[in-house]
Amino acid sequence: MLGLMINDREKQEIEYLLKREMDEILFDLKDSRIDHIVKRAMDERYKILFSLFKRFANQKECLKYMKTEAKKETY
């Protein structure tokens, strides 16, 4: 396990970067031109980013980015 000491400004920046990256992945998952194998890798990356995001964001923010079966695209 690793520890990390950051201030509030750095925490906000990390949250922003994670949100931006997760939004980008969610947008790309809807693109029908992207191969399903690539989408599977993107989904794995999303899961990793979301697990990091849960450590920084409050519960309300986490709910916005939580993937549900209804939101998932079929690929």
Beta strands, then each sheet from edge to edge (+ up, - down):
end
